[in-house]
Amino acid sequence: MKAIVDKDTCIGCGLCCGVCPEVFSMDDEDKAEANAFAEESNKSQVQEAIDGCPVEAISWED
């Protein structure tokens, strides 16, 4: 599974990177990006980042 970040909505708070740095990082514009697929070992952390995003900018890719 892959998470996606809506960069137009992202405020660059970094919560997702703190929760799951294996999947999320900040780009050159200080916006979050998902740069890896979620694995079984970190799927719950990705969901925690999705649930915790203050502007709901992260979701699972359809």
N, C-alpha and C positions, 0 to 999 in steps of 0.2 A: 504494500500500500504506500501511497505517496501523499504527503501533506502539501498544500499549496498556500502561499501567502499572497493576499491582495495588497500589492504595494501602494495602491492609491489610498487604502484604508489604514495601513500600518503607520504607527506613530513612532516606531523605533525604540520602544521601551526596553527591549532586550529580555523580557520575561521568558520567551520561548528558548532563547539561547542558554539561559540559566537552567531551565528545566531539562532540556535535551540538546546539549551541544553536539551530539553525534549526528543530528539531523538539521538543526538550525544554525545559521550564522548571520552576521550583519554584512551587508554589501557596502560598496563605496559611497552610497548615499545615506548610510545609516538606517537602512530599512532591512527588515528580516527577510531571509530567504531560506527555503527548504532545499538543501543541497544533497540529500541522500534519501533513499527509501527507508521507511519504517520497517524494522525487523521485529520478530516476535519478542525479542529481549527488550526493546524500547518502545513498543507500541503504546503501552500505558503512559509513558512519559510524553509521547507526542499528543495523546488525547488530553493529558493534563495541560499541555501548552495551548491546545485548542480551547479547552474550557476556561483557562485562565487569561487568555488574551483580552485585555480591557476594551478593545474596539472590535472584537470578533473578526479579525482579519485572517485567521487561519482556519482552513477546513480540509477535509479529506477530498482528494481528487476523485471525481465521479468516473 
